Amino acid sequence: MDSKEKVKQQQSRILESLMGWEQVVGALYARYAEMFPGVTEFWLRLAREEEGHAKQLGSLRILLREGHVFWNIGRFREEAIQDEVDVVKKALDGTEAGRQLALAEALETAGQIEDSILEAGFYDTVESEVPEFAKVARTLADATRQHAERISALLNDARGADRPNA
């Protein structure tokens, strides 16, 4: 196997890991939709968007198969991405244990997840010679920032509702 093929395989595994991350985040948000009937649509919208993010990442695999590779993707260790997936899975497992969860706690968890996606910088730092990649990366970066902002706004509202009127 030549070196370019090895690079393509490694990059494909990283994309798969990132897709898995987006999918498990979507599953967590779908679970939150079940748990918080007052904001079901908020969570369902986020869950659908996360699934869309995974599909967009999947479209990048097509570019790999066509022989295009990404620059800077090597800075993402599959193990680090898996660590993030494990954090989300732990949060998801916590919703199955029958444990009562306050909306503010769910929002804080979601905010931390979105922040970790942004901090990973994949959508901001990885480049390719194909313009489709830049478009997908820009879309995903913007969508993730919007998620973080919407979650933060609802968290602020939830915290405000918990405060007694002065």
KOLTIBA-854660 format. One line per 10 residues: their letters; for each residue x, y, z of N, C-alpha, C, O. Coordinates in steps of 0.2 Angstrom, whole numbers, plus 5000, padded with zeros to 4 digits. Each point is the difference from the previous one (the first is absolute). Example, Ala and Ser with C-alpha at 12.3 -4.5 7.8 and 13.67 -1.06 7.14 Angstrom:
AS) 5066,4972,5039,4996,5006,5000,5004,5006,5000,5005,4999,5003 | 4993,5006,4993,5004,5006,5001,4996,5005,5003,5003,5006,5001
//
This chain:
MDSKEKVKQQ) 5004,4994,5000,4996,5006,5000,5004,5006,5000,5005,5001,5004 | 4994,5004,4991,5004,5006,5000,4998,5005,5006,4995,4999,5003 | 5010,5006,4997,4999,5005,5006,4993,5004,4999,4997,5001,5005 | 5001,5001,4989,4994,5003,4999,4994,4996,5002,4996,5003,5003 | 5004,4991,4995,4995,4996,5002,4999,4999,5008,4995,5000,5003 | 5011,5000,5000,5000,5000,5008,4997,5006,5003,4996,5000,5004 | 5006,5006,4993,4997,5006,5002,4993,5000,4999,4996,5003,5004 | 5001,4995,4990,4993,5000,4999,4997,4996,5005,4994,5002,5002 | 5008,4992,5000,4997,4996,5004,5000,5003,5007,4995,4999,5004 | 5010,5004,4998,5001,5003,5007,4994,5006,5000,4997,5001,5005
QSRILESLMG) 5003,5003,4990,4996,5005,4999,4992,4998,5000,4996,5003,5003 | 5003,4991,4994,4993,4998,5000,4998,4997,5007,4995,5002,5002 | 5010,4995,5002,4998,4998,5007,4999,5007,5004,4996,4999,5004 | 5008,5006,4995,4998,5006,5004,4994,5003,4998,4996,5002,5005 | 5002,4998,4989,4993,5002,4998,4995,4996,5003,4995,5002,5002 | 5006,4991,4998,4995,4996,5003,4999,5001,5007,4995,5000,5003 | 5011,5002,5001,5000,5001,5007,4996,5007,5001,4996,5000,5005 | 5005,5005,4991,4996,5006,5001,4993,4999,4998,4996,5003,5003 | 5002,4993,4992,4993,4999,4999,4997,4996,5006,4994,5002,5002 | 5010,4994,5001,4997,4996,5006,4999,5005,5005,4995,5000,5004
WEQVVGALYA) 5009,5005,4997,5000,5005,5005,4993,5004,4999,4996,5001,5005 | 5003,5001,4989,4994,5004,4998,4994,4996,5001,4995,5003,5003 | 5005,4991,4996,4994,4995,5000,4999,4999,5008,4994,5000,5002 | 5011,4999,5002,4998,4999,5007,4998,5006,5003,4996,5000,5005 | 5006,5006,4993,4998,5006,5003,4992,5001,4998,4996,5002,5004 | 5003,4996,4990,4993,5001,4997,4995,4995,5004,4995,5002,5002 | 5008,4992,5000,4996,4995,5004,4999,5003,5007,4994,4999,5003 | 5011,5004,5000,4999,5003,5007,4994,5006,4999,4996,5000,5005 | 5005,5004,4990,4995,5005,5000,4993,4997,4998,4995,5003,5003 | 5004,4992,4994,4994,4997,4999,4997,4997,5007,4994,5001,5001
RYAEMFPGVT) 5011,4997,5003,4997,4997,5006,4998,5006,5005,4995,5000,5003 | 5009,5006,4996,4998,5006,5004,4993,5002,4998,4996,5002,5004 | 5002,4997,4989,4994,5002,4998,4994,4996,5003,4995,5003,5002 | 5007,4991,5000,4995,4995,5003,4999,5002,5007,4995,5000,5003 | 5011,5003,5000,5000,5001,5007,4997,5007,5002,4998,5001,5006 | 5002,5004,4989,4998,5007,5002,4994,5002,4995,5002,5003,4995 | 4992,4995,5007,4995,5001,4995,4999,5008,4999,4997,5001,4994 | 5005,5003,5010,4999,5007,4999,5004,5003,4995,4999,5005,4997 | 5006,4991,5001,5005,5003,4995,5002,4994,4995,5006,5000,4997 | 4989,4996,5002,5001,4994,4995,5003,5002,4993,5004,4998,4998
EFWLRLAREE) 4992,5007,4999,5002,5002,4994,5007,5003,4999,5004,4999,4996 | 4998,5005,5010,5007,5002,5000,5005,4995,4999,5005,5000,4996 | 4994,4994,5008,5005,4995,5000,4999,4996,4994,5006,4997,4997 | 4988,5002,5000,5000,4996,4994,5003,5003,4994,5003,4997,4996 | 4996,5010,5004,5004,5004,4995,5007,4999,5000,5004,4999,4995 | 4999,5001,5011,5007,4999,5001,5002,4993,4998,5005,4999,4997 | 4991,4996,5005,5001,4993,4998,5001,4999,4993,5004,4997,4997 | 4991,5006,4999,4999,5000,4993,5006,5003,4997,5003,4997,4995 | 4999,5009,5007,5006,5003,4998,5007,4996,5001,5004,5000,4995 | 4996,4997,5010,5006,4996,5002,5000,4994,4995,5006,4998,4997
EGHAKQLGSL) 4989,4999,5001,5000,4995,4995,5002,5002,4994,5003,4997,4996 | 4994,5009,5002,5002,5004,4994,5008,5001,5000,5003,4999,4994 | 5000,5003,5011,5007,5001,5001,5004,4993,4998,5005,5000,4996 | 4992,4995,5007,5003,4993,4998,5000,4998,4993,5005,4998,4997 | 4989,5004,5000,5000,4999,4993,5004,5004,4995,5003,4998,4995 | 4998,5008,5008,5005,5005,4996,5007,4997,5001,5004,5000,4995 | 4998,4998,5010,5006,4997,5001,5001,4993,4996,5005,4999,4997 | 4990,4998,5002,5000,4994,4996,5001,5002,4993,5003,4996,4996 | 4994,5009,5002,5002,5003,4993,5007,5001,4998,5002,4999,4995 | 5002,5002,5011,5007,5001,4999,5004,4994,4998,5005,5000,4997
RILLREGHVF) 4992,4994,5005,5003,4994,4999,5000,4999,4992,5004,4997,4997 | 4991,5005,5000,5000,5000,4992,5006,5003,4997,5003,4998,4996 | 4998,5008,5007,5006,5004,4998,5007,4996,5001,5004,5000,4995 | 4996,4996,5010,5006,4996,5002,5000,4994,4994,5006,4999,4998 | 4989,4998,5001,5000,4995,4995,5002,5002,4993,5002,4996,4996 | 4996,5011,5003,5002,5002,4993,5007,5002,5000,5003,5002,4995 | 5001,4997,5011,5007,5002,5000,5002,5006,5003,5006,5002,5000 | 4989,5002,5003,5002,5006,5003,5002,4999,5007,4996,4996,5003 | 5009,5007,5000,5001,4999,5007,5000,5007,5003,4999,5005,4997 | 5001,4995,5010,4999,5006,5004,5006,5002,5003,5004,4995,5002
WNIGRFREEA) 4998,5011,4999,5006,5002,5003,4998,5002,5007,4995,5002,5002 | 5010,4996,5003,4999,5002,5007,4996,4995,5004,4999,5000,5006 | 4998,4995,4990,4995,4995,5004,5004,4996,5004,4997,4997,5005 | 5010,5002,4994,5004,4996,5004,5000,5002,5007,5003,4996,5004 | 4996,5010,4998,5000,5002,5006,4995,4998,5005,5000,5001,5006 | 4995,4995,4991,4994,4997,5003,5002,4993,5002,5000,4996,4995 | 5001,5003,5011,5001,4993,5002,4993,4996,5001,4996,5003,5003 | 5003,4991,4994,4994,4997,5000,4998,4999,5008,4995,5000,5001 | 5011,4999,5003,4998,4998,5007,4997,5006,5003,4996,5000,5005 | 5006,5006,4993,4998,5006,5003,4992,5001,4998,4996,5002,5005
IQDEVDVVKK) 5003,4997,4989,4993,5000,4998,4996,4995,5004,4994,5001,5002 | 5008,4993,4999,4997,4995,5003,4999,5002,5007,4995,4998,5003 | 5010,5005,5000,4999,5003,5007,4993,5004,5001,4996,5000,5004 | 5004,5005,4991,4994,5004,4999,4993,4996,4999,4995,5002,5004 | 5006,4993,4992,4994,4996,4999,4998,4997,5007,4994,4999,5001 | 5011,4998,5002,4999,4997,5007,4996,5005,5005,4996,4998,5004 | 5006,5008,4996,4997,5005,5004,4993,5001,4999,4996,5000,5004 | 5002,5000,4989,4993,5001,4998,4996,4993,5002,4995,5000,5002 | 5008,4994,4997,4997,4994,5001,4999,5000,5008,4994,4997,5002 | 5010,5005,5002,4999,5000,5007,4994,5004,5002,4996,4998,5004
ALDGTEAGRQ) 5004,5008,4993,4994,5004,5001,4993,4997,4998,4995,5000,5003 | 5006,4997,4991,4994,4996,4997,4998,4994,5005,4994,4999,5001 | 5011,4998,5001,4999,4994,5005,4996,5003,5007,4996,4997,5002 | 5006,5009,5000,4998,5003,5006,4992,5002,4999,4997,5000,5005 | 5001,5000,4989,4993,5002,4999,4996,4993,5000,4994,5000,5001 | 5009,4994,4998,4997,4994,5000,4999,4997,5007,4996,4996,5001 | 5007,5007,5004,5001,4997,5006,4993,5002,5004,5000,4998,5006 | 4996,5006,4991,4994,5002,5004,5001,5006,5005,4996,5001,5004 | 5010,5001,4995,5002,5006,5004,4996,5006,4998,5000,5002,4994 | 4998,5002,5011,4997,5006,4998,5005,5005,4998,5005,5001,5003
LALAEALETA) 4994,5003,4992,5005,5005,4997,4996,5006,5000,4995,5001,4997 | 5008,5005,5005,4997,5006,4999,5002,5003,4993,5005,4998,4998 | 4991,5006,5000,5001,5003,4993,5007,5003,5000,5003,5000,4995 | 4998,5004,5010,5006,5004,5000,5006,4995,5000,5005,5002,4996 | 4995,4993,5007,5006,4995,5000,5000,4997,4993,5006,4999,4997 | 4989,4999,4999,5000,4998,4994,5003,5005,4995,5004,4999,4996 | 4994,5007,5005,5003,5006,4996,5007,5001,5001,5004,5001,4995 | 4998,4998,5011,5007,5001,5002,5004,4995,4996,5006,5001,4997 | 4992,4993,5003,5003,4994,4997,5001,5001,4993,5005,4999,4997 | 4989,5003,5000,5000,5002,4993,5005,5005,4998,5003,5000,4995
GQIEDSILEA) 4997,5005,5009,5004,5006,4999,5008,4998,5000,5004,5002,4996 | 4997,4994,5008,5007,4997,5001,5002,4996,4994,5005,5000,4997 | 4990,4996,5000,5001,4996,4994,5001,5004,4994,5005,4999,4997 | 4991,5006,5002,5001,5004,4994,5007,5004,5001,5003,5001,4995 | 4998,5001,5011,5007,5004,5001,5006,4995,4998,5004,5002,4997 | 4995,4992,5005,5006,4995,4999,5000,4999,4992,5006,4999,4997 | 4989,5001,4999,5000,5000,4993,5003,5006,4997,5005,4999,4996 | 4994,5007,5007,5003,5006,4997,5007,5000,5002,5004,5002,4996 | 4998,4996,5010,5007,5000,5002,5004,4995,4996,5006,5001,5000 | 4991,4994,4998,5004,4995,4996,5002,5003,4994,5006,4998,4997
GFYDTVESEV) 4991,5007,5000,5002,5004,4995,5000,4996,4993,5003,5003,4995 | 4994,4991,5004,5000,4997,4994,4998,5004,4994,5003,5000,4995 | 4991,5003,5007,4997,5004,4994,5003,5006,4998,4999,5003,4995 | 5006,4999,5010,5003,5007,4998,5007,4999,4998,5003,5004,4997 | 5000,4990,5004,5007,5000,4999,5002,4995,4994,5006,5000,4997 | 4990,4995,5002,5001,4995,4995,4998,5003,4993,4995,5003,4999 | 5010,4996,4996,4999,5003,4993,5001,4994,4995,5002,4995,5002 | 4996,5007,4992,5000,4996,4994,5001,5004,4994,4998,5006,5000 | 5004,4990,4995,5001,5004,4993,4993,5000,4997,4999,5004,4995 | 4996,4993,5008,4993,5000,4997,4996,5005,5003,4999,5000,5006
PEFAKVARTL) 4997,5004,4990,4996,5005,5004,4994,4998,5003,4998,5003,5005 | 5000,4991,4994,4994,4997,5003,5002,4999,5008,4995,5001,5004 | 5011,4997,4997,5002,4999,5007,4999,5007,5004,4997,5000,5005 | 5006,5005,4992,4999,5007,5004,4993,5001,5001,4998,5003,5005 | 4998,4996,4990,4992,5002,5001,4997,4995,5006,4997,5003,5004 | 5005,4991,4996,4997,4996,5005,5003,5002,5007,4996,5000,5005 | 5011,5001,4995,5003,5002,5006,4997,5007,5003,4998,5000,5006 | 5001,5004,4990,4997,5007,5002,4993,4999,5002,4998,5003,5006 | 4998,4993,4991,4993,4999,5002,5000,4996,5007,4996,5002,5004 | 5008,4993,4997,5000,4997,5006,5003,5004,5006,4997,5000,5006
ADATRQHAER) 5008,5004,4993,5002,5005,5005,4995,5005,5002,4999,5001,5006 | 4998,5002,4989,4994,5005,5001,4995,4996,5004,4997,5003,5005 | 5001,4991,4993,4994,4997,5003,5002,4998,5008,4996,5001,5004 | 5010,4997,4997,5002,4999,5007,5000,5006,5004,4998,4999,5006 | 5004,5006,4991,5000,5007,5004,4993,5002,5002,4998,5002,5005 | 4998,4997,4990,4993,5001,5001,4997,4996,5005,4996,5002,5004 | 5005,4991,4996,4998,4996,5006,5002,5002,5006,4996,5001,5005 | 5011,5001,4996,5002,5002,5006,4996,5007,5003,4999,5000,5005 | 5000,5004,4990,4996,5006,5002,4993,4999,5002,4998,5003,5005 | 4999,4993,4991,4993,4998,5002,4999,4997,5007,4996,5001,5004
ISALLNDARG) 5009,4994,4997,5000,4997,5006,5002,5004,5006,4996,5000,5005 | 5008,5005,4994,5002,5005,5005,4994,5004,5001,4999,5002,5006 | 4997,5000,4989,4995,5005,5001,4994,4996,5004,4997,5003,5005 | 5002,4991,4994,4995,4996,5003,5002,4999,5007,4996,5000,5005 | 5011,4999,4996,5002,4999,5007,4999,5006,5004,4998,5000,5006 | 5004,5006,4991,4999,5006,5004,4992,5001,5002,4999,5002,5005 | 4997,4996,4990,4993,5001,5002,4998,4995,5005,4996,5002,5005 | 5006,4992,4995,4999,4995,5005,5002,5002,5007,4997,4999,5005 | 5009,5004,4995,5003,5002,5006,4996,5006,5003,4999,5000,5006 | 4999,5004,4990,4996,5006,5002,4993,4998,5003,4998,5003,5004
ADRPNA) 4999,4991,4993,4994,4998,5002,5001,4997,5007,4995,4999,5004 | 5011,4998,4998,5001,4997,5006,5001,5005,5006,4999,4999,5006 | 5002,5008,4992,5001,5005,5005,4994,5003,5003,4995,5001,4996 | 5004,5000,5010,4994,5003,5003,5000,5007,4997,5005,5004,4999 | 4988,4999,5000,4999,5007,4998,5002,5004,5006,4999,4999,5006 | 5005,5007,4993,5002,5004,5005,4995,5006,5001,5001,5004,5004
//
